[in-house]
């Protein structure tokens, strides 16, 4: 398992910040990655927005390393997918639209109320989906509470910026026919992410 981080600066430029190897995405591995970033000069004294998936180890690491200065936003794409995976195919489109409509509300209180309404509606027939939605629900609205403009909200509401980098890295790593050891995995992951970084573009809405 390779855990990677990218950052976005105030000019909208994306930067490959670092990576860490481990057997799983656990707290120790993730804390090691974040602590290394801080040790190499990552300044979070004015606060930092951390856009993550639902991994508990990563969430715990953000809390440990950044404390109250680390604002966590849970990726809406991951949350949407996790909820829909609990549902039969015929129910997925309508629930997906309800989730998208809730997240589109600019008022965080109204957005949260809409999400809670969806969870209540799902409770009787699909309790697993309801539980999945409620887990970390409020952290899917962090960018809404920050009052970000629409373009930045779309960019920072999900982990898509790093997911696209992963897809490029996988293409590069796919050329390897035989993995010899962990050090080779680290080198090729770094190489793949560097190729991805060479294709980075400014995030939409950075001027705001």
C-alpha positions as CSV (number, residue, x, y, z in Angstrom):
1,X,0.0,0.0,0.0
2,X,1.3,3.4,-1.0
3,X,-0.2,6.5,0.6
4,X,0.4,9.7,-1.3
5,X,-0.4,13.4,-0.7
6,X,-0.7,16.4,-3.1
7,X,-1.2,20.0,-2.1
8,X,-2.8,23.0,-3.8
9,X,-1.1,26.4,-3.2
10,X,-2.8,29.9,-3.2
11,X,-2.0,30.2,-6.9
12,X,-4.0,27.1,-7.7
13,X,-0.9,25.0,-8.5
14,X,-0.9,21.4,-7.5
15,X,2.2,19.9,-6.0
16,X,3.3,16.3,-5.2
17,X,4.1,16.5,-1.5
18,X,5.2,13.0,-0.5
19,X,4.4,9.3,-0.2
20,X,4.8,6.6,2.3
21,X,4.8,2.8,2.0
22,X,3.0,0.5,4.4
23,X,1.1,-2.8,4.5
24,X,-2.3,-0.9,5.0
25,X,-3.6,2.6,5.1
26,X,-3.4,2.7,8.9
27,X,-2.8,5.5,11.3
28,X,0.9,4.9,11.8
29,X,1.6,5.0,8.1
30,X,-0.6,8.1,7.5
31,X,0.8,9.9,10.5
32,X,4.3,9.2,9.3
33,X,3.5,10.7,5.9
34,X,1.9,13.8,7.4
35,X,4.6,14.3,10.0
36,X,7.2,14.0,7.3
37,X,5.5,16.8,5.3
38,X,5.5,19.0,8.4
39,X,9.2,18.2,9.1
40,X,10.0,19.2,5.5
41,X,8.3,22.6,5.8
42,X,4.6,22.2,5.3
43,X,3.1,25.2,7.1
44,X,-0.3,24.7,8.5
45,X,-0.2,27.4,11.2
46,X,-3.1,29.3,9.5
47,X,-5.1,26.1,9.2
48,X,-5.2,23.5,6.5
49,X,-8.0,21.8,4.5
50,X,-7.6,18.1,4.3
51,X,-9.7,16.4,1.6
52,X,-9.7,12.7,2.2
53,X,-11.6,9.5,1.6
54,X,-13.3,7.6,4.4
55,X,-10.1,5.8,5.6
56,X,-10.1,5.8,9.4
57,X,-6.4,5.7,9.6
58,X,-6.0,8.8,7.5
59,X,-8.7,10.6,9.5
60,X,-7.0,9.8,12.8
61,X,-3.6,10.9,11.4
62,X,-5.0,14.3,10.4
63,X,-6.3,14.7,13.9
64,X,-3.0,13.7,15.5
65,X,-0.7,15.7,13.3
66,X,-2.8,18.9,12.6
67,X,-5.1,18.9,15.6
68,X,-7.8,21.5,15.5
69,X,-6.1,23.3,12.6
70,X,-6.8,20.5,10.2
71,X,-10.3,20.9,8.7
72,X,-11.4,17.6,7.2
73,X,-13.6,17.4,4.2
74,X,-14.8,13.9,3.2
75,X,-14.8,13.1,-0.5
76,X,-18.3,13.3,-1.8
77,X,-17.5,10.9,-4.7
78,X,-16.4,8.2,-2.3
79,X,-19.4,8.8,0.0
80,X,-21.8,8.7,-2.9
81,X,-20.3,5.5,-4.2
82,X,-20.3,3.8,-0.8
83,X,-24.0,4.7,-0.2
84,X,-25.1,3.5,-3.6
85,X,-23.1,0.2,-3.2
86,X,-25.6,-0.7,-0.5
87,X,-28.6,-0.3,-2.8
88,X,-30.2,-2.3,-5.6
89,X,-29.5,-1.0,-9.1
90,X,-33.0,0.3,-9.7
91,X,-32.8,2.5,-6.5
92,X,-29.3,4.0,-7.1
93,X,-30.2,6.7,-9.7
94,X,-32.9,8.4,-7.5
95,X,-30.7,8.3,-4.4
96,X,-27.8,9.6,-6.3
97,X,-29.8,12.6,-7.5
98,X,-31.0,13.2,-4.0
99,X,-27.5,13.3,-2.6
100,X,-26.3,15.5,-5.4
101,X,-29.2,17.9,-4.8
102,X,-28.4,18.1,-1.1
103,X,-24.7,18.8,-1.6
104,X,-25.6,21.5,-4.2
105,X,-27.3,23.6,-1.6
106,X,-25.1,26.6,-0.6
107,X,-26.6,26.8,2.9
108,X,-24.8,24.2,5.0
109,X,-27.8,23.9,7.4
110,X,-30.2,23.2,4.6
111,X,-27.7,20.8,2.9
112,X,-27.3,18.8,6.2
113,X,-31.1,18.7,6.7
114,X,-31.5,17.3,3.2
115,X,-28.8,14.6,3.7
116,X,-30.5,13.6,7.0
117,X,-33.8,13.4,5.2
118,X,-32.3,11.0,2.6
119,X,-30.9,8.9,5.4
120,X,-34.2,8.7,7.2
121,X,-36.0,7.8,3.9
122,X,-33.5,5.0,3.4
123,X,-33.6,3.7,7.0
124,X,-36.5,1.2,6.7
125,X,-35.7,-0.6,3.5
126,X,-31.9,0.0,3.3
127,X,-30.5,0.5,6.7
128,X,-26.9,-0.2,5.5
129,X,-27.1,2.6,3.0
130,X,-28.6,4.9,5.7
131,X,-25.7,4.0,8.1
132,X,-23.1,4.6,5.4
133,X,-24.5,8.0,4.6
134,X,-24.7,9.1,8.3
135,X,-21.0,8.0,8.9
136,X,-19.0,11.2,8.4
137,X,-22.0,13.0,6.9
138,X,-21.2,16.4,8.3
139,X,-17.6,16.3,7.0
140,X,-18.9,16.1,3.5
141,X,-20.1,19.7,4.0
142,X,-16.9,21.3,5.2
143,X,-16.3,23.1,1.9
144,X,-19.9,24.3,2.0
145,X,-19.3,25.7,5.5
146,X,-16.2,27.5,4.3
147,X,-18.4,29.4,1.8
148,X,-16.2,28.5,-1.1
149,X,-17.3,29.8,-4.6
150,X,-18.8,27.2,-6.9
151,X,-15.7,26.4,-9.0
152,X,-13.5,25.8,-5.9
153,X,-16.2,23.8,-4.3
154,X,-16.4,21.4,-7.2
155,X,-12.6,21.0,-7.2
156,X,-12.2,20.6,-3.4
157,X,-15.3,18.6,-2.7
158,X,-13.7,15.3,-3.8
159,X,-10.3,13.6,-4.0
160,X,-10.5,13.6,-7.9
161,X,-7.3,15.7,-8.2
162,X,-5.2,13.0,-6.7
163,X,-7.3,10.1,-8.1
164,X,-6.4,11.4,-11.6
165,X,-2.8,11.4,-10.6
166,X,-3.1,7.8,-9.4
167,X,-4.5,6.8,-12.8
168,X,-1.4,8.2,-14.6
169,X,0.9,6.6,-12.0
170,X,-0.8,3.2,-12.6
171,X,-0.2,3.4,-16.3
172,X,3.5,4.0,-15.6
173,X,3.7,1.2,-13.0
174,X,1.8,-1.1,-15.3
175,X,5.0,-1.4,-17.4
176,X,6.7,-3.3,-14.6
177,X,6.5,-7.1,-15.2
178,X,8.2,-8.3,-12.0
179,X,8.3,-6.5,-8.7
180,X,11.5,-7.4,-6.8
181,X,11.0,-5.7,-3.4
182,X,9.4,-2.9,-1.5
183,X,12.1,-0.4,-2.5
184,X,11.2,-0.9,-6.1
185,X,7.6,-0.3,-5.4
186,X,8.4,3.0,-3.7
187,X,10.7,4.1,-6.6
188,X,8.2,3.3,-9.3
189,X,5.3,4.9,-7.4
190,X,7.4,8.0,-7.1
191,X,8.3,7.9,-10.7
192,X,4.6,7.4,-11.7
193,X,3.5,10.3,-9.5
194,X,6.2,12.5,-11.0
195,X,4.9,11.8,-14.5
196,X,1.4,12.7,-13.2
197,X,2.8,15.9,-11.6
198,X,4.2,17.0,-15.0
199,X,0.6,17.0,-16.3
200,X,-0.8,19.0,-13.3
201,X,-2.9,22.0,-14.2
202,X,-4.1,24.8,-12.0
203,X,-7.4,24.1,-10.2
204,X,-10.5,25.8,-11.5
205,X,-11.5,28.8,-9.5
206,X,-8.1,29.4,-8.0
207,X,-8.4,33.2,-8.4
208,X,-11.1,33.1,-5.9
